[in-house]
Amino acid sequence: MRPLVSILDGNTFVVSDDRGDIDPSPVFPTGLFSFDTRFLSKWELTLDGHRLSVLSVDDLQYFESQFFLVPGEPTHYVDAKLSVIRHRTVGGSFVEDLTVLNHEDRAVELAVRINVESDFADLFEIKDVREKTGGTNVFVEKDRLRLCYQRETFRREAIITSTAPADFDQGGLSFTLRIGAHQQWQTRLRVETLVEGAGGRDIRLSIQRHRSRSPETLRRDLDEWLERAPKLTSDSEPLTETYRRSLIDLAALRYTPLLSGPPLPAAGLPWFMTMFGRDSLITCLQTLPFTPELAGPTLRYLAMTQGVSLDDFREREPGKILHEIRYGESTAFEEQPHSPYFGSADSTPLFVILLDEYERWSGDVELVTTLEQEARAALNWIDHYADMMGNGYVWFERRNLRNGLENQCWKDSWDAISYSDGRLPAFPRATCELQGYAYDAKMRGARLARTYWQDPVYADRLEREAAELKQRFNRDFWVADGEYYALALDTEGGQVDALTSNMGHLLWSGIVDEDRAAKVAEHLLGARLFSGWGVRTMAEGEGRYNPIGYHVGTVWPFDNSLIAWGLRRYGFRHEAGRIAEAMIDAARFFGGRLPEAFAGYDRALTKYPVQYPTACSPQAWSTGTPMLLIRTLLGLDPHGEHLVVDPALPEHMGRMELLDIPGRWGLIDAFGRGRAEHGQAPSNRVD
């Protein structure tokens, strides 16, 4: 498969090969996409009937790329007399400036053609390779080509135009050219997409960010985004580069759902360019010291879509926070439950956790009071709907048996939850990190209730329930003969005893007994879990361990960032630094962009991290990983109107400065050098 190139602007993205051509693939979808529909499944350039070869690709910005091409095969194109430049942008619509240059000292005649097709595939259809039910029509008009799809009231359309005169036909558009000696020819190709709602109106027009925006506007928007973020300088060049790459990728992933206002973080390209409750909440937690403007809109949107009734098809329950929302054909006709779908057991406690953490950073009391009822409903869901076994734990079991998720924790692939010998437990299941999230949500909910909701009785109750949960959890989940926490409990109350990375999340939540934390840290940094590039999702030697298995042996950057944060919470500064160093080292091999996941091979074996074949890149909580690691290394923690800075940098990382950290205190600078004891106090500068 040829290398892939992606450009995106929130709700719209293009994935092509390194020639700029689009050809459908079930492995990694290429095409022009918007709101879960593929509007172009073929966009193929030929000169005199032949495909081109690539000289180079400039990935200029996340919304812009440029392809330099020549006719002929790679064996003989060095003496090519023609070259082609394809400069493309997305900014509401898809625009390609096509330039053909004649390098000869005589005029040339040639035929340029763009082959165009659209399957209007839903993303779920691309994965499952299903036939369309509706009808597709191609309308050839004098100055444009219209590709239309309709199934009852569901209508999508792609409209192709050219600034240079073109011959449009059912399969694309052609140009018959004569280019003078050392001259060039150019046209601007534009593809507008229509997502039709009631009355034939594009339902995206209410979204300001979706309206056509010039590259200049997009560049200005990116410059302003980068200017608002804290400024990082570091002796570690890979860290500095990865931080900047992450800021840019996070800007690219800003996404505006329908009927919403400011942008939120979408989960990742290409499969998950939409709102995911869990992913967006964790991304906001990771990035609060850097891009706090994402957290408030995310909380408001999730509160607005919170479950208020029972619905087995969507797995909706009162108080529950959504898992995923989609706008494609399969969702519109209820072939998929994503309108929205609520099949996750962790997004609801994470909602309360982010609400509290956001207030601690921002001082936004208005939002905390506005969302009081939604937060209470989320806490109530933990006690009632999540506790389906009646023993005080958070459990999950899908109610949509046709296409609901089996595992409704972050490790949601079918084989992710297993015993040490590889057997799969029955449902329902109670994974360990869910209990940690529930504990943390109750503790944070108690703070909000006592401080802002003026309900000390409720606060006392939540703290009592959290203490009882912690005591019960440390009794039932602790595997005594291995001295680690079980991955889950089964329906009989038995331990699902695989050794996994999940227990790192327990350190982050605070549910781990102090006298057991050292053993947990020892396992996390031990040879079975720690590959040298990061903590594996499952330990080497477990029954289902596979270094290239999605959740059973790969390394997930976001997972490692939460583990490092948890280690730091329990005082394991050196161990947190080792994980941070490993992640930054790995990022060097991905051009500063940490992917969704990479293989769990031992570092001594590969010398470089091996990418998981279908990993999303960029992916939101991977872009957030370097930011949370920086927070962890500098020991940033808000306390009232002040930001505490307690740096603990690995010895070889040298000096780090993070300037203009925003929060309720104004702007503060933080410094660190080498080891923690050499760190300097914050400047406490307030602008």
C-alpha positions in Angstrom: 0.0 0.0 0.0 1.3 3.5 -0.9 2.0 6.0 1.8 -1.1 8.0 2.8 -1.4 11.8 3.2 -4.2 13.4 5.2 -5.5 16.9 5.5 -8.4 18.0 7.6 -10.3 20.8 9.0 -12.5 19.5 11.8 -15.6 18.2 10.2 -14.1 17.6 6.7 -11.0 15.6 5.8 -9.2 14.1 2.8 -7.1 11.0 2.8 -5.1 10.2 -0.4 -2.0 8.3 -1.5 1.3 10.1 -1.9 0.4 11.1 -5.5 -2.7 12.9 -4.3 -5.0 10.2 -5.8 -8.0 8.7 -4.0 -8.8 5.1 -4.5 -11.2 3.2 -2.1 -9.5 0.9 0.4 -11.2 -1.3 3.1 -8.1 -1.3 5.2 -7.5 2.5 5.6 -10.2 4.6 4.0 -9.1 7.1 1.4 -11.6 9.7 0.2 -13.2 13.1 0.9 -15.2 12.8 4.1 -17.6 15.0 6.0 -20.0 14.0 8.8 -19.4 10.2 8.4 -20.0 10.1 4.6 -17.4 9.6 1.9 -18.2 12.2 -0.9 -15.3 11.1 -3.1 -14.2 7.5 -3.4 -12.1 8.2 -6.6 -10.1 11.3 -7.5 -7.4 10.1 -9.9 -5.2 12.3 -12.1 -3.8 11.1 -15.4 -1.7 12.7 -18.2 -2.3 11.2 -21.6 -4.0 8.3 -19.9 -1.1 7.5 -17.5 -0.8 7.8 -13.8 2.0 10.0 -12.4 4.9 9.3 -10.1 5.7 11.3 -7.0 8.8 13.3 -6.4 7.9 14.7 -3.0 5.1 15.6 -0.8 4.9 18.8 1.4 2.6 18.3 4.4 2.4 22.1 4.8 -0.2 22.4 7.4 -2.9 20.1 8.7 -5.4 21.7 6.3 -3.0 22.0 3.3 -0.6 19.7 1.3 1.3 19.9 -1.9 2.3 17.0 -4.3 5.1 17.3 -6.8 4.7 14.7 -9.6 6.1 13.7 -13.0 4.9 11.4 -15.8 6.6 8.0 -16.2 7.8 5.3 -13.9 10.3 5.9 -11.1 13.1 4.2 -13.2 13.2 7.0 -15.8 11.3 10.1 -14.8 14.5 12.0 -14.0 14.5 13.4 -17.5 10.8 14.2 -17.5 10.0 17.2 -19.6 6.7 17.9 -17.7 6.0 18.2 -14.0 2.7 18.6 -12.1 2.0 20.3 -8.8 -1.2 19.5 -6.9 -1.8 22.0 -4.1 -4.9 21.2 -2.0 -6.7 22.6 1.0 -9.8 21.9 3.1 -11.7 24.6 4.7 -15.4 23.7 4.6 -14.9 22.7 0.9 -12.1 20.7 -0.8 -10.0 22.8 -3.2 -7.2 21.6 -5.5 -5.0 23.9 -7.5 -3.6 21.8 -10.4 -0.6 23.2 -12.2 1.1 21.5 -15.2 4.5 22.9 -16.2 6.2 22.4 -19.5 10.0 22.4 -19.2 10.7 21.8 -22.9 11.8 24.5 -25.4 8.8 23.7 -27.6 5.0 23.6 -27.1 3.4 20.3 -26.0 -0.1 18.9 -26.4 -1.5 16.6 -23.8 -4.8 15.4 -22.3 -5.3 15.9 -18.5 -8.0 14.0 -16.8 -9.5 13.6 -13.3 -11.4 10.4 -12.9 -14.2 10.9 -10.3 -16.4 8.6 -8.4 -18.4 8.7 -5.2 -19.9 5.7 -3.4 -21.3 8.0 -0.6 -20.3 5.3 1.8 -21.0 5.5 5.5 -17.9 4.9 7.5 -19.5 1.7 9.0 -20.2 0.5 5.4 -16.5 0.9 4.6 -15.6 -1.3 7.5 -18.2 -3.9 6.7 -18.2 -3.6 2.8 -22.0 -3.5 2.4 -24.0 -2.6 -0.7 -25.9 0.7 -0.7 -29.7 0.7 -0.5 -30.4 4.1 -2.1 -29.7 5.3 -5.6 -26.7 7.2 -7.0 -27.0 9.6 -9.9 -24.4 11.6 -11.9 -25.6 14.8 -13.5 -23.4 16.3 -16.2 -24.0 20.0 -16.5 -22.3 22.7 -18.6 -20.0 24.0 -15.9 -20.0 21.3 -13.2 -20.4 17.7 -12.3 -23.0 16.7 -9.7 -22.9 13.3 -7.9 -26.0 12.7 -5.9 -27.2 10.0 -3.5 -30.7 9.6 -2.1 -32.4 7.1 0.1 -35.8 8.3 1.1 -35.2 11.7 2.8 -31.5 11.0 3.3 -29.6 13.0 0.6 -25.9 13.7 0.0 -24.3 15.5 -2.9 -20.8 16.4 -4.3 -20.5 19.2 -6.8 -17.2 19.5 -8.8 -16.3 22.7 -10.7 -13.2 24.0 -12.5 -12.0 27.6 -13.1 -10.5 26.5 -16.5 -12.9 25.2 -19.1 -13.4 21.5 -18.7 -15.2 18.7 -20.5 -17.4 17.0 -17.9 -18.7 13.5 -18.4 -20.2 10.7 -16.2 -16.7 9.5 -15.1 -15.0 12.8 -14.4 -13.6 15.8 -16.2 -11.0 16.3 -19.0 -8.8 19.1 -20.4 -7.2 19.2 -23.8 -4.2 21.4 -23.5 -1.5 23.0 -25.5 1.2 24.5 -23.3 3.8 26.8 -24.8 7.6 26.3 -24.3 8.6 26.8 -20.7 5.0 27.8 -19.9 2.4 26.5 -17.4 -1.3 25.8 -17.2 -3.4 26.0 -14.1 -6.9 25.4 -12.9 -8.6 25.4 -9.5 -10.8 22.4 -8.8 -13.4 22.7 -6.1 -15.6 20.0 -4.5 -18.5 21.3 -2.5 -20.4 18.8 -0.4 -24.1 18.9 0.6 -25.5 17.2 3.8 -29.2 17.9 3.2 -31.7 18.4 5.9 -35.3 19.6 6.0 -36.2 21.9 3.1 -33.1 20.9 1.1 -30.9 23.1 3.3 -27.4 22.0 4.3 -27.7 21.1 8.0 -24.0 22.1 8.6 -24.5 25.8 7.7 -25.2 26.6 11.3 -21.6 25.6 12.1 -19.4 28.6 11.6 -16.3 26.5 11.2 -17.8 24.5 8.4 -18.3 27.5 6.1 -15.7 27.8 3.4 -12.5 29.4 4.8 -9.5 30.4 2.8 -6.0 29.1 3.6 -5.1 32.5 4.9 -8.0 32.4 7.4 -7.0 28.9 8.4 -3.3 29.9 8.9 -4.4 32.9 11.0 -6.6 30.7 13.1 -3.7 28.2 13.7 -1.3 31.1 14.6 -3.8 32.4 17.1 -4.3 28.9 18.6 -0.5 28.4 19.0 0.0 31.9 20.4 -2.6 31.3 23.2 -0.9 28.0 24.2 1.9 28.1 26.8 5.4 28.4 25.3 7.7 25.4 25.9 11.5 25.6 25.7 13.6 22.6 26.5 17.0 21.1 26.2 15.2 18.0 24.8 14.6 18.9 21.2 12.3 15.8 20.6 10.1 17.0 23.5 9.8 20.6 22.0 9.0 19.2 18.6 6.5 16.7 19.9 4.8 19.4 21.9 4.4 21.7 18.9 3.2 18.8 16.7 0.6 17.9 19.3 -0.7 21.5 19.6 -1.1 21.6 15.8 -2.8 18.2 15.6 -5.1 19.1 18.4 -6.1 22.2 16.4 -6.8 20.0 13.4 -9.0 17.7 15.5 -11.3 20.5 16.6 -14.7 19.5 15.6 -18.2 21.0 15.9 -21.1 18.6 16.3 -24.5 19.6 14.8 -26.6 21.8 17.1 -23.5 22.8 19.1 -21.4 25.9 19.5 -17.6 26.1 20.0 -15.4 23.2 18.7 -14.6 20.1 20.7 -11.9 17.5 20.3 -12.9 14.7 17.9 -11.4 11.3 18.7 -9.1 10.7 15.6 -8.5 10.3 11.9 -9.8 8.5 10.0 -12.4 6.3 11.7 -13.3 8.5 14.7 -13.7 12.1 13.4 -16.6 12.7 15.7 -17.5 13.2 19.4 -16.5 10.3 21.6 -17.4 10.9 25.3 -14.5 9.0 26.8 -11.9 10.2 24.3 -12.9 13.8 24.4 -13.1 13.9 28.2 -9.7 12.3 28.7 -8.2 14.6 26.0 -9.6 17.6 27.9 -8.1 16.3 31.1 -4.7 15.9 29.5 -4.7 19.4 27.9 -6.2 21.6 30.6 -3.0 23.5 31.4 -2.5 24.1 27.6 -5.8 24.4 25.8 -8.4 24.9 28.5 -11.0 26.4 26.0 -11.8 22.8 24.9 -13.1 21.6 28.3 -16.1 23.9 28.9 -17.8 23.3 25.5 -17.1 19.5 25.8 -18.8 19.4 29.2 -21.7 21.5 28.0 -22.3 19.3 24.9 -22.1 16.1 26.9 -24.5 17.5 29.5 -26.9 18.5 26.7 -26.9 15.0 25.3 -27.0 13.2 28.6 -29.4 10.2 28.9 -32.8 10.9 30.4 -34.6 7.7 29.5 -34.1 4.0 29.0 -33.4 2.8 25.4 -31.9 -0.7 24.9 -31.0 0.0 21.2 -28.9 3.0 22.1 -28.0 1.6 25.5 -29.2 4.9 27.0 -29.9 5.3 30.7 -30.8 8.3 32.9 -27.7 10.1 33.8 -25.4 8.3 31.4 -23.0 10.2 29.2 -22.8 9.3 25.5 -20.1 7.1 24.0 -20.3 8.2 20.4 -22.4 10.2 17.9 -22.6 9.7 14.2 -24.5 11.4 11.3 -24.1 8.8 8.5 -26.8 6.8 6.6 -26.6 3.7 8.8 -27.3 5.9 11.9 -30.1 7.8 10.1 -31.9 4.5 9.4 -31.2 3.0 12.8 -28.9 0.3 11.3 -26.4 1.6 13.9 -27.4 3.0 17.3 -25.1 6.0 17.2 -27.7 8.8 17.3 -26.1 9.0 19.9 -24.9 5.6 21.3 -24.3 5.3 25.1 -22.3 2.0 25.2 -19.5 3.0 27.5 -19.3 2.6 31.3 -16.5 5.1 31.9 -17.6 8.3 30.2 -20.1 9.0 33.0 -17.7 9.1 35.9 -15.1 10.8 33.7 -17.7 13.6 33.1 -17.7 14.4 36.8 -13.9 14.1 37.1 -13.4 16.6 34.2 -16.0 19.0 35.6 -14.2 19.2 38.9 -10.7 19.4 37.4 -11.8 22.1 35.0 -13.1 24.2 37.9 -9.8 23.7 39.8 -7.9 25.1 36.9 -10.3 27.7 35.6 -12.4 28.9 38.6 -15.4 28.7 36.3 -18.0 28.5 39.1 -20.8 29.3 36.7 -20.4 26.1 34.8 -20.1 24.0 38.0 -23.4 25.4 39.2 -25.1 25.3 35.8 -24.3 21.6 35.4 -25.1 20.6 39.0 -28.1 18.5 38.1 -26.3 16.7 35.3 -23.4 15.9 37.6 -25.7 14.6 40.2 -27.5 12.5 37.6 -24.1 11.1 36.5 -23.2 10.1 40.1 -26.7 8.6 40.5 -26.1 6.5 37.4 -22.9 5.0 39.1 -24.9 3.9 42.1 -28.0 2.5 40.3 -27.7 1.6 36.6 -24.0 0.7 36.7 -24.3 -1.5 39.8 -26.2 -4.2 38.0 -24.9 -6.9 40.3 -25.9 -5.0 43.5 -22.5 -5.2 45.1 -21.3 -1.6 44.8 -19.2 -1.9 41.6 -19.5 -0.5 38.1 -20.4 -3.3 35.7 -21.2 -3.5 32.0 -23.1 -5.8 29.7 -24.5 -4.8 26.3 -28.3 -4.6 25.9 -28.1 -4.1 22.1 -27.2 -7.6 21.1 -27.1 -6.9 17.4 -24.4 -4.2 17.2 -23.6 -2.9 20.7 -20.1 -3.1 22.0 -19.3 -6.1 24.1 -16.6 -4.5 26.2 -17.7 -1.0 27.3 -14.4 0.1 28.9 -11.6 1.8 27.1 -10.2 -1.6 26.0 -13.3 -2.3 24.0 -12.1 -4.9 21.5 -13.7 -8.3 21.9 -10.7 -10.2 23.4 -9.4 -7.4 25.6 -10.8 -8.7 29.0 -9.4 -12.1 29.8 -8.1 -14.4 32.6 -4.4 -14.9 32.8 -4.7 -18.2 30.9 -6.6 -16.5 28.0 -10.1 -17.6 28.8 -12.8 -14.9 28.4 -15.2 -14.2 31.4 -18.9 -14.2 31.1 -20.9 -10.9 31.2 -21.5 -8.6 33.0 -17.9 -7.6 33.7 -16.4 -5.1 36.2 -13.0 -3.9 35.1 -10.7 -2.4 37.7 -10.2 1.1 36.2 -14.0 1.7 36.2 -14.0 1.3 40.0 -11.1 3.8 40.2 -13.0 6.3 38.0 -16.1 5.8 40.2 -14.1 6.4 43.4 -12.5 9.6 41.9 -15.9 10.9 40.7 -17.4 10.5 44.1 -14.5 12.3 45.8 -14.6 15.1 43.3 -18.4 15.2 43.4 -18.2 15.6 47.2 -15.9 18.6 46.8 -18.2 20.3 44.4 -21.2 19.6 46.6 -19.6 21.0 49.7 -18.0 24.0 48.0 -20.4 25.1 45.3 -23.7 23.2 45.6 -24.2 24.1 49.3 -25.1 20.5 50.1 -22.7 19.2 52.9 -25.0 16.2 53.6 -24.6 15.0 50.0 -20.9 15.6 50.2 -20.6 13.5 53.4 -22.5 10.7 51.7 -20.3 10.7 48.6 -17.1 10.7 50.7 -18.5 7.8 52.8 -19.4 5.8 49.7 -16.0 6.5 48.2 -14.2 5.2 51.3 -16.4 2.1 51.4 -15.7 1.5 47.7 -11.9 1.9 48.2 -11.9 -0.6 51.1 -14.1 -3.1 49.2 -12.0 -2.7 46.0 -8.7 -3.3 47.7 -10.1 -6.5 49.3 -11.7 -8.0 46.1 -9.4 -7.0 43.3 -6.0 -7.6 44.9 -4.3 -10.7 43.6 -2.5 -11.8 46.7 -0.1 -14.4 45.2 1.0 -12.0 42.4 0.7 -8.7 44.4 -1.2 -6.8 41.7 -4.7 -5.7 40.9 -6.9 -8.0 38.8 -8.1 -6.7 35.5 -11.7 -7.3 36.4 -14.2 -9.3 38.5 -16.4 -11.9 36.9 -20.1 -12.6 37.6 -19.2 -15.0 40.5 -17.0 -12.4 42.1 -13.9 -14.2 41.0 -10.8 -12.3 39.8 -10.2 -12.0 36.1 -6.5 -12.1 36.8 -4.6 -11.0 33.7 -1.8 -8.6 34.4 -2.5 -5.4 32.4 -1.8 -1.7 32.3 -5.3 -0.9 33.7 -3.9 -0.8 37.2 -1.9 2.3 36.3 -5.2 4.1 36.0 -5.9 3.1 39.6 -2.9 5.1 40.7 -4.3 8.1 38.9 -7.7 7.7 40.5 -6.3 7.4 44.1 -8.1 4.2 44.9 -4.9 2.2 45.6 -3.9 1.6 49.2 -0.7 3.4 50.0 1.1 0.2 51.1 0.3 -1.5 47.8 1.4 1.3 45.4 5.1 0.3 45.3 4.2 -3.2 44.0 1.9 -1.7 41.4 4.7 0.6 40.2 7.1 -2.4 40.2 4.9 -4.3 37.9 4.2 -1.4 35.6 8.0 -0.8 35.1 8.8 -4.5 35.1 10.0 -6.4 32.1 6.7 -8.1 31.4 4.7 -4.8 31.1 7.3 -2.2 30.2 8.7 -2.6 26.7 11.2 0.2 26.9 9.0 2.3 24.7 6.1 2.3 27.2 3.8 0.2 29.3 2.1 -2.6 27.3 -1.7 -3.0 27.5 -1.1 -6.6 28.6 1.9 -8.3 30.1 4.2 -10.5 28.2 3.4 -14.1 29.1 -0.3 -13.7 29.6 -2.5 -16.1 27.7 -3.7 -13.6 25.1 -0.6 -11.5 25.0 0.2 -10.3 21.4 2.6 -7.4 20.8 0.5 -6.4 17.8 -2.9 -7.2 19.4 -5.1 -4.1 19.7 -5.6 -4.1 23.5 -3.6 -7.3 24.4 0.0 -6.2 24.1 0.4 -2.9 22.2 1.5 0.3 23.8 -1.0 3.1 23.9 0.5 6.6 24.5 -2.6 8.0 26.3 -2.6 5.0 28.6 1.0 5.7 29.5 0.3 9.4 30.2 -2.4 8.5 32.7 0.0 5.8 34.2 2.8 8.4 34.6 0.3 10.9 36.2 -0.8 8.2 38.6 2.8 7.2 39.5 3.6 10.8 40.2 0.5 11.1 42.5 1.9 8.3 44.7 5.4 9.7 44.8 7.1 7.6 42.1 8.8 10.5 40.4 11.6 8.5 38.8 9.2 5.9 37.4 6.9 8.6 35.9 10.0 10.1 34.3 11.0 6.8 32.7 7.6 6.5 31.0 7.8 10.2 29.9 11.3 9.6 28.4 10.1 6.5 26.6 7.1 8.2 25.1 9.2 11.2 23.9 11.8 8.8 22.5 9.1 6.9 20.6 7.6 10.1 19.2 10.9 10.9 17.4 10.2 7.9 15.1 6.7 9.1 14.2 7.7 12.6 13.2 6.7 14.0 16.6 3.1 12.6 16.2 2.4 9.8 18.7 -0.1 7.4 17.0 -3.1 5.8 18.6 -1.0 2.7 19.4 2.2 0.9 18.5 3.6 -2.6 18.9 4.7 -3.9 22.2 7.9 -5.4 21.0 10.8 -5.1 23.4 13.0 -2.1 22.7 16.1 -4.3 22.6 14.5 -6.3 19.8 13.3 -3.5 17.4 15.5 -0.4 18.1 12.4 1.6 17.0 8.7 1.5 17.8 6.7 -0.4 15.3 3.4 1.2 14.4 0.1 -0.6 14.7 -1.1 -1.1 11.1 -4.5 0.7 11.4 -3.8 3.1 14.2 -5.5 6.5 14.0 -3.1 9.3 13.4 -3.6 12.0 14.6 -5.6 10.8 17.5 -6.9 13.1 20.2 -5.7 11.5 23.4 -2.4 10.7 21.8 -2.0 14.4 20.9 -2.8 15.1 24.6 -0.1 12.7 25.8 2.9 15.0 25.6 1.0 17.7 27.4 0.0 15.5 30.3 3.6 14.2 30.5 4.9 17.8 30.7 2.4 18.5 33.4 3.5 15.4 35.3 7.2 16.2 34.9 6.8 19.8 36.1 4.4 18.7 38.9 1.7 21.2 38.0 -1.2 21.1 40.4 -3.8 23.8 41.1 -4.5 24.7 44.7 -7.1 27.4 45.2 -5.9 30.5 43.5 -2.3 29.2 43.1 -0.5 26.8 40.8 1.9 24.5 42.6 5.0 23.6 40.6 7.1 20.6 41.8 9.4 19.6 38.9 10.9 16.1 38.7 12.6 15.8 35.3 14.7 12.8 34.2 18.4 13.6 34.6 19.1 13.6 30.8 16.2 15.8 29.9 18.0 18.9 31.0 16.2 22.2 31.4 12.5 22.8 30.7 10.6 26.1 30.8 6.8 26.4 30.3 5.7 30.0 30.1 2.3 31.5 30.3 0.4 28.6 31.9 -3.3 29.8 32.0 -5.7 29.4 34.9 -7.6 31.2 37.6 -4.3 32.7 38.7 -3.7 34.5 35.4 -0.5 33.3 33.7 2.3 31.6 35.5 5.7 30.3 34.4 7.2 27.0 35.5 10.8 25.8 35.3 12.6 22.5 35.9 16.1 21.1 35.4 17.4 17.6 35.6 16.2 15.9 38.7 13.4 17.1 41.0 15.7 18.4 43.7 17.3 20.7 41.1 14.0 22.2 40.1 13.3 25.9 40.6 10.2 27.4 42.0 7.6 29.1 39.7 8.0 32.7 38.9 4.4 33.3 39.9 4.2 36.0 37.3 0.6 37.1 36.8 -0.4 39.1 33.7 
